[in-house]
Amino acid sequence: MIGRALALAHGALAGAGPGLMPARASSVAEGVDRVFAFIFWVSAFFFVLIVVLTVVFVVRYRRRPGRLDPETTPSHDTRLELLWTGIPLVLVLVMFGLSTRTYVAMMRPDPGAGAPIEVRVTARRWSWWFDHPGGKGAPELHLVAGRPAELVLASADVIHSLYVAEFRLKQDAVPGRFTRMSFTPTLAGTYPILCAEFCGTDHSRMLSQVVVHPDQRSFDAWAREGVAPEASLVALGARVFQQKGCAGCHSVDGSRRIGPTLKGLWRRRERLAGGGDVLVDEEYLRESLVKPAARIVAGFPPVMPAVALEEREIQALAAFLQSLAEAP
Ligand code: CUA
């Protein structure tokens, strides 16, 4: 108890956030705090009001000698009904407006903010793995203050949730699909990463940290240090591409084989056999591996077999396809 109070006091002294909150280290933290504070104080106000009125009424209308029956009360008052419907309505509409604005800011990052650092995150029981651009994989996340970040999350087993209190952000990692998280860290420092979805025995110990570098140079220095090129996600993707026999039907140099070439395919819109089109992204890649016949690119035969891959291998293939798009 005393230790916790001291820790809180220390946090407050060390330039933490307002009140007892942790520091605000992302572009959306202030908006989240505003929504939280509004809902908290509205709830606190009504909690006090209701408890006080309950006590007053209990005392005032208690059963006394000579007053055994309830007093007669008016059965209806339209003004009162309008009032107690109108006030909560306005309050919840303000909550809706504030939180929707904050949520939209979370989902749609500022387009003028520059290219994001894209990090591929793989969660498993009970650890995190972060594959950074340039090939460096690490059990902790590294970002740059002021530079947008985009995380692509996958899970190898059950649902996990990546949570950084200082960012006021949380995103689930769900087996069988990809989820995304976009934000801009604003304050250099090191913050804890927690798993916020109960995932079994060591859920509470599924900890890591995010290091927000003060500038790009500091990040680059870290990202260069001790990188084993053959351990990078792109290299793993290239190996999977060879070992699983993908190269039999898909070229990487633009030439046409049984299936579409993978060169320049990433994030492109492809026309589909049977009409419509599809954006070639992580989701389409996953679908094409699991259920190849679901959406076939126009002009190609539906002959691809399903390919069983581990979650990180799918992440690796995505990184490999992306590297083919970025290559000249
Ligand atoms: Cu992973 Cu809880």
Residues whose N, C-alpha, C, O or C-beta is under 5 A from the ligand:
A	BS01	CUA	I159 H160 S161 C195 A196 E197 F198 C199 H203 M206
